[in-house]
Amino acid sequence: MLQFFQLQEKGTTVRTELIAGLTTFLTMSYIIFVNPAILAKAGMDTEAVLVATCISAAIGTLLIGLLANFPFAQAPGMGLNAFFVFTVVLTLGYTWQQALAIVFLSGILFLLLTITGMRKAIIDAIPLNLKLAIAPGIGLFIALIGLNNAGLIDMNQGPIIDIILGSETLEAGPLIDQVVAAPPQIIELGKVSSPPVLLAIIGFALLTILMVRKVGGAMLWAILGTTLIGIPMGVTLIPDTYSIDKISLAPTAFQLDLAGLFAVPEGSTALESILTILLVVLSFTLVDLFDTLGTLLGTAAKGDMLDSEGNLPGMNKALFSDATATLIGSLLGTSSVTTYIESGSGIVAGGRTGLTAVVVAILFLFAILLAPIAGMIPAAATSPVLIMVGLLMLDGIRKLELEELSSSIPAFLLIILMPFTYSIANGIAIGMMFYVLIQVFTGKGKSVHPILYLLVGLFLLRYIMI
């Protein structure tokens, strides 16, 4: 095992890798329950989606560990599952079976891009400063997720006017006067006195002490310690019963409907139908592509795995694992699988090889049988780890070239728009758009890689059409 995973060469040990794997799993285990809850809104069977989530995550993570020897974990992606439900099914009107067919097609496209080397060409086309900005951008994104999951901040969703009109505090009178007098807060402090928030604060304090004192496995001990503290506080819930009677993939496995997907709906032409399908497939592919690229480059930067050009040697194997897991996930009954930013928690805990990923994969398989126990760990116990990882990933800002505005402005937009739009892909896309815009209007358009022009065009098409 030492030789296969090259533990000595990478400066790690079996114990460190085991702890890193457990840490990563605990910080991302929420997806076991959140993904089924989201996909259920499209009419999918909750128990079957839970099993599909665990199996697809295990397969993708195992592949990335054994093929690429990287400490990254994969699972059905947040954001991608919401796009699956709220845009593809509830807005565009596809059935969940047809939506699975769309995910399957995007997985094939993803795989073709990997096999042909196009994904590596895309990575090479991204300017170094934008690559370096990905890690701190993801750091802020992770911290925001942690703060929100902990309840330390309250994120009001929706356009600002909807929040205004939905407010019960407005009195009769001109709306504009009240808006000026009391503008709504999109992000505000959560209810600090509530037990879950108090537990998250205690957990972060515990993690801080352990990190400052350089205790080995600090993040894992903080998660377990906070979980135990949460029992008398009523936040950590111990299940009353344990049952695995409903473990079955039958309701969702191999239910994708390719024939129905390409059937021309009434009131539409064949061309309109095909263009819509292509656009949705492209949307899944682009978001999955840049979520994965961003996560791999960002978290790898924290583990000092990147070369001098900001690239990750052997990344193609990781991308192949991602595409394969998406294909398998669509067949089993879940939305696109992607590399998780929570992998950063395991890397910070010392994970450097595929052994970390193998541990995560095994735990996902066990989670099918131990779902009630895995569900005991509250968000208040894992959120402090995400906040701390966000801090640790900010050190990448020091490597950025900030004096030259033509490169610092796109990098800045990339960093802030990841958390503010709640999307890695949006941050990278808008950063690239402004980079190209600046280069063109400063007479340096010829220096921009043609692939970058193509990507910007595809993203613009996506934003315009959806």
C-alpha positions in Angstrom: 0.0 0.0 0.0 2.8 2.4 0.9 4.3 1.8 -2.6 1.1 2.0 -4.5 0.0 5.3 -3.1 3.5 6.7 -2.8 3.0 7.7 0.8 6.7 8.3 1.6 7.3 10.3 -1.6 4.4 12.6 -0.8 5.4 13.0 2.8 2.4 11.4 4.5 1.5 8.3 6.5 -1.4 5.7 6.6 -2.7 7.3 9.9 -2.7 10.8 8.4 -4.5 9.5 5.2 -7.1 7.7 7.3 -7.8 10.8 9.4 -7.9 13.0 6.3 -10.4 10.6 4.6 -12.7 10.5 7.6 -12.5 14.3 7.9 -13.5 14.8 4.3 -16.3 12.3 4.5 -17.7 14.0 7.7 -17.7 17.4 6.1 -19.5 16.3 3.0 -21.8 13.6 4.4 -24.6 16.1 4.4 -25.1 15.3 0.7 -26.3 11.8 1.6 -29.5 13.4 2.9 -29.6 16.8 1.1 -29.4 15.4 -2.4 -32.4 13.0 -2.0 -34.4 15.9 -0.4 -33.8 18.1 -3.4 -34.4 15.5 -6.1 -37.6 14.4 -4.3 -39.1 17.7 -5.4 -38.9 16.4 -9.0 -40.9 13.4 -8.0 -38.0 11.0 -7.4 -38.0 8.3 -4.7 -36.0 9.5 -1.7 -34.6 6.2 -0.5 -33.5 5.2 -4.0 -31.8 8.5 -4.6 -30.0 8.2 -1.2 -28.6 4.8 -2.4 -27.7 6.2 -5.8 -26.0 9.2 -4.2 -23.8 7.0 -2.0 -22.9 4.5 -4.8 -22.1 7.2 -7.4 -20.0 9.1 -4.8 -18.2 5.9 -3.9 -17.4 5.0 -7.5 -16.2 8.4 -8.5 -14.1 8.9 -5.4 -12.6 5.4 -5.7 -11.7 6.0 -9.3 -10.0 9.3 -8.5 -8.1 7.6 -5.7 -6.9 4.5 -7.6 -6.4 6.0 -11.1 -5.1 9.5 -10.3 -3.8 8.9 -6.7 -5.4 12.2 -5.6 -7.1 12.9 -2.2 -10.2 14.3 -3.7 -13.8 13.2 -3.1 -16.8 13.2 -5.5 -20.5 13.2 -5.1 -23.6 14.6 -6.8 -23.1 18.3 -6.9 -25.0 20.9 -5.1 -26.2 23.5 -7.6 -26.3 20.9 -10.3 -29.0 19.0 -8.4 -31.0 22.3 -8.0 -30.6 23.1 -11.7 -31.8 19.5 -12.4 -35.0 20.0 -10.4 -35.9 23.7 -10.6 -34.8 24.5 -14.1 -34.9 21.3 -16.2 -37.9 19.6 -14.5 -40.1 22.3 -12.9 -39.4 25.2 -15.4 -38.6 23.5 -18.7 -41.2 20.8 -18.1 -39.0 17.7 -18.6 -39.8 14.6 -16.5 -37.1 13.5 -14.1 -36.5 10.5 -16.3 -35.8 12.8 -19.2 -33.6 15.0 -17.0 -31.6 11.9 -16.1 -31.2 11.3 -19.9 -29.8 14.9 -20.2 -27.3 14.2 -17.4 -26.3 11.0 -19.2 -25.7 12.9 -22.4 -23.7 15.6 -20.6 -21.6 12.8 -19.0 -20.8 11.4 -22.5 -19.8 14.9 -23.7 -17.7 15.3 -20.6 -16.0 12.0 -21.2 -15.3 12.9 -24.9 -13.8 16.2 -23.9 -11.5 14.3 -21.5 -10.5 11.5 -23.9 -9.8 13.9 -26.8 -7.6 16.1 -24.5 -9.9 19.1 -25.0 -10.3 19.5 -21.2 -6.5 19.8 -20.8 -6.5 22.4 -23.6 -9.2 24.3 -21.8 -7.1 24.3 -18.6 -4.0 25.4 -20.5 -5.9 28.3 -22.1 -6.8 29.9 -18.8 -4.3 32.6 -17.8 -2.1 31.9 -14.7 -3.5 34.8 -12.7 -7.0 33.4 -13.1 -5.9 29.9 -12.1 -4.2 31.4 -9.0 -7.4 33.2 -8.0 -9.5 30.1 -8.0 -8.2 28.8 -4.6 -9.0 32.0 -2.6 -12.3 32.3 -4.4 -13.2 28.7 -3.4 -11.9 29.5 0.1 -14.5 32.3 0.5 -17.2 30.1 -1.1 -16.4 27.3 1.4 -16.4 29.8 4.3 -19.8 31.2 3.2 -21.3 27.7 3.0 -19.9 27.0 6.5 -21.3 30.2 8.0 -24.7 29.6 6.3 -24.9 25.9 7.4 -24.0 26.9 10.9 -26.7 29.5 11.0 -24.2 32.2 11.9 -25.4 34.1 8.9 -28.9 34.2 7.4 -29.0 34.4 3.6 -32.3 35.8 2.3 -32.9 34.3 -1.1 -34.4 36.0 -4.1 -34.3 39.4 -5.7 -34.3 42.4 -3.4 -37.7 43.6 -4.5 -39.2 40.2 -3.6 -37.8 40.5 -0.1 -39.2 44.0 0.2 -42.7 43.0 -0.9 -42.6 39.9 1.2 -41.7 41.8 4.4 -44.3 41.9 7.1 -42.7 44.9 8.7 -43.7 47.4 6.0 -46.4 49.8 6.9 -48.8 51.6 4.6 -47.2 54.4 2.6 -45.0 55.0 -0.4 -42.9 51.9 -0.9 -39.8 53.8 -2.0 -39.8 55.8 1.3 -39.7 52.6 3.3 -37.1 51.0 1.1 -34.8 54.0 1.6 -35.5 54.1 5.3 -35.1 50.4 6.0 -33.3 48.6 3.1 -33.5 44.8 3.4 -30.4 42.8 4.2 -29.6 40.0 1.9 -27.0 38.6 4.3 -27.4 39.2 8.0 -26.4 37.8 11.4 -28.3 34.6 12.3 -30.0 33.9 15.6 -27.0 33.6 17.8 -29.0 32.5 20.8 -30.3 29.3 19.1 -28.7 26.0 20.2 -27.4 25.0 16.7 -25.7 28.4 16.3 -24.3 28.3 19.8 -23.0 24.8 19.1 -21.3 25.9 15.9 -19.6 28.8 17.8 -18.4 26.3 20.4 -17.2 24.0 17.7 -15.2 26.7 16.0 -13.7 27.8 19.3 -12.7 24.1 19.9 -11.3 23.8 16.4 -9.4 27.1 16.8 -7.7 25.9 20.0 -6.8 22.5 18.5 -5.4 24.2 15.3 -3.4 26.8 17.2 -1.9 24.1 19.5 -1.1 22.0 16.3 -3.0 18.9 17.5 -2.9 16.1 14.9 -6.3 15.5 13.3 -7.6 18.7 14.8 -10.5 18.9 12.4 -11.7 15.4 13.0 -11.5 15.7 16.8 -13.4 19.0 16.5 -16.2 17.4 14.5 -16.5 14.5 16.9 -16.2 16.7 20.0 -18.8 19.1 18.8 -21.1 16.3 17.9 -20.9 14.9 21.5 -21.4 18.4 23.0 -24.5 18.7 20.9 -26.2 15.7 22.5 -27.1 17.5 25.8 -27.9 20.7 23.9 -30.5 18.8 21.9 -28.8 19.5 18.5 -27.2 16.1 18.0 -30.2 13.8 17.5 -29.8 10.1 18.3 -32.2 8.0 16.1 -34.9 6.0 17.9 -35.0 3.2 15.5 -32.6 1.7 12.9 -34.0 0.1 9.7 -32.5 -0.8 6.3 -35.6 -2.3 4.9 -36.0 0.3 2.2 -32.6 0.1 0.7 -33.4 -0.3 -3.0 -32.3 1.3 -6.3 -35.3 -0.1 -8.2 -37.4 3.1 -8.4 -34.7 5.2 -10.1 -32.1 2.8 -11.6 -32.0 2.7 -15.4 -35.1 4.9 -15.6 -33.6 7.5 -17.9 -35.9 8.3 -20.8 -33.9 9.1 -24.0 -36.8 8.3 -26.3 -39.1 10.7 -24.5 -36.4 13.4 -24.3 -36.2 13.6 -28.1 -40.0 13.4 -28.7 -41.1 16.8 -30.1 -43.6 18.4 -27.6 -46.9 19.8 -28.9 -46.7 23.4 -30.1 -42.9 23.1 -30.7 -40.8 22.3 -33.8 -38.1 19.6 -34.0 -35.4 22.3 -34.3 -36.6 24.2 -31.2 -36.7 21.0 -29.2 -33.2 19.9 -30.2 -31.7 23.3 -29.5 -33.3 23.4 -26.1 -31.9 19.9 -25.3 -28.4 20.9 -26.6 -28.5 24.1 -24.5 -29.4 22.2 -21.3 -26.8 19.5 -22.0 -24.2 22.2 -22.6 -25.2 24.0 -19.3 -24.7 20.8 -17.3 -21.4 20.2 -19.0 -20.1 23.7 -18.6 -21.1 24.0 -14.9 -19.7 20.5 -14.1 -16.5 21.2 -16.1 -15.7 24.4 -14.3 -16.9 23.3 -10.9 -14.6 20.3 -11.2 -11.6 22.3 -12.6 -12.0 25.0 -10.0 -12.2 22.6 -7.2 -9.3 20.5 -8.4 -7.0 23.5 -9.0 -8.1 25.3 -5.9 -7.8 22.5 -3.4 -4.7 21.2 -5.0 -3.1 24.6 -4.6 -3.6 24.2 -0.8 -1.8 20.9 -0.9 1.1 22.3 -3.0 0.3 19.9 -5.8 0.4 22.4 -8.7 3.3 22.9 -11.0 4.9 26.3 -11.8 2.3 27.0 -14.5 -0.6 26.5 -12.0 -1.5 23.1 -13.5 -2.2 19.8 -11.7 -0.1 16.9 -13.2 -2.2 13.9 -13.9 -5.4 15.9 -13.8 -6.8 14.1 -16.9 -7.3 10.9 -14.8 -9.2 12.9 -12.2 -11.4 14.4 -14.9 -12.0 10.9 -16.4 -13.1 9.7 -13.0 -15.5 12.6 -12.7 -17.1 12.0 -16.1 -17.4 8.3 -15.5 -19.1 8.9 -12.1 -21.6 11.3 -13.8 -22.5 8.6 -16.4 -23.0 5.9 -13.7 -24.9 8.3 -11.5 -27.4 9.1 -14.2 -27.9 5.4 -14.8 -28.5 4.8 -11.0 -30.7 7.8 -10.5 -29.0 11.0 -9.5 -27.8 14.3 -11.0 -24.3 15.1 -12.1 -21.4 14.0 -10.0 -18.6 16.5 -9.4 -15.5 16.9 -7.2 -16.3 18.4 -3.8 -14.8 21.5 -2.4 -15.0 19.8 1.0 -12.0 17.8 -0.2 -10.1 20.8 1.1 -10.8 19.8 4.7 -9.0 16.4 4.2 -6.1 18.1 2.4 -5.7 20.6 5.2 -5.8 17.6 7.6 -2.8 16.2 5.7 -4.3 14.0 3.0 -2.0 13.9 0.0 -2.7 10.6 -1.8 -5.5 8.5 -3.2 -5.7 6.6 0.1 -7.6 9.5 1.4 -10.1 9.1 -1.4 -10.4 5.3 -1.0 -11.3 5.9 2.7 -14.0 8.3 1.7 -15.3 5.9 -0.9 -15.5 3.0 1.6 -17.3 5.3 4.1 -19.9 6.3 1.5 -20.7 2.6 0.9 -21.0 2.0 4.6 -23.3 5.0 4.8 -25.9 3.2 2.9 -26.2 0.8 5.8 -25.5 3.3 8.5 -27.5 6.3 7.2 -29.2 7.0 10.5 -25.9 7.0 12.3 -24.2 9.2 9.7 -27.2 11.6 10.0 -26.4 12.1 13.7 -23.5 14.5 12.9 -25.2 18.0 12.8 -24.3 20.8 10.5 -23.1 22.7 13.5 -20.3 20.2 13.9 -19.0 20.3 10.3 -19.6 23.9 9.6 -16.7 25.2 11.7 -14.3 23.0 9.6 -15.6 24.6 6.4 -15.1 28.1 7.8 -11.5 27.2 8.9 -10.7 25.7 5.5 -11.9 28.9 3.9 -9.4 30.8 6.0 -6.5 28.5 5.1 -7.2 28.7 1.4 -6.9 32.5 1.3 -3.2 32.4 1.4 -3.2 31.9 -2.3 -3.9 35.6 -2.7 -0.3 36.3 -2.0 0.7 34.7 -5.3 -1.6 36.9 -7.4 -0.2 39.7 -9.6 -2.3 42.6 -8.4 -0.4 45.6 -9.7 -1.5 45.1 -13.3 -5.2 46.0 -13.5 -5.7 44.0 -16.8 -5.1 40.8 -14.9 -6.1 41.8 -11.3 -9.6 42.9 -12.2 -10.7 39.6 -13.7 -9.0 37.7 -10.8 -10.9 39.9 -8.3 -14.2 39.3 -10.0 -13.5 35.6 -10.1 -12.8 35.5 -6.4 -15.8 37.6 -5.2 -18.4 36.2 -7.6 -17.8 32.6 -6.5 -19.4 33.2 -3.0 -21.7 36.1 -4.0 -23.3 34.1 -6.9 -23.0 30.8 -4.9 -21.3 29.2 -7.9 -17.7 28.2 -8.8 -18.6 28.1 -12.5 -20.1 31.7 -12.4 -17.0 33.1 -10.8 -14.7 31.5 -13.4 -16.9 32.4 -16.3 -17.3 36.1 -15.5 -13.6 36.3 -14.6 -12.8 34.9 -18.1 -15.3 37.2 -19.8 -13.7 40.3 -18.3 -10.2 39.1 -19.0 -11.1 38.7 -22.7 -12.9 42.0 -22.8 -9.9 43.9 -21.3 -7.5 42.2 -23.7 -9.6 43.1 -26.7 -10.1 46.7 -25.8 -6.4 47.2 -25.0 -5.3 45.9 -28.3 -4.1 42.5 -27.0 -6.9 40.4 -28.4 -4.5 38.2 -30.4 -2.7 37.1 -27.2 -6.0 35.5 -26.0 -6.2 31.7 -26.7 -8.9 30.9 -29.2 -10.4 28.4 -26.8 -11.0 31.2 -24.3 -13.1 33.1 -27.0 -15.1 29.9 -27.5 -15.7 29.4 -23.8 -16.8 33.0 -23.3 -19.2 32.7 -26.3 -20.7 29.5 -24.8 -21.1 31.0 -21.4 -22.8 34.1 -22.9 -25.2 31.9 -24.8 -26.0 30.0 -21.6 -26.7 33.2 -19.6 -28.8 34.7 -22.4 -30.9 31.6 -23.1 -31.3 30.3 -19.5 
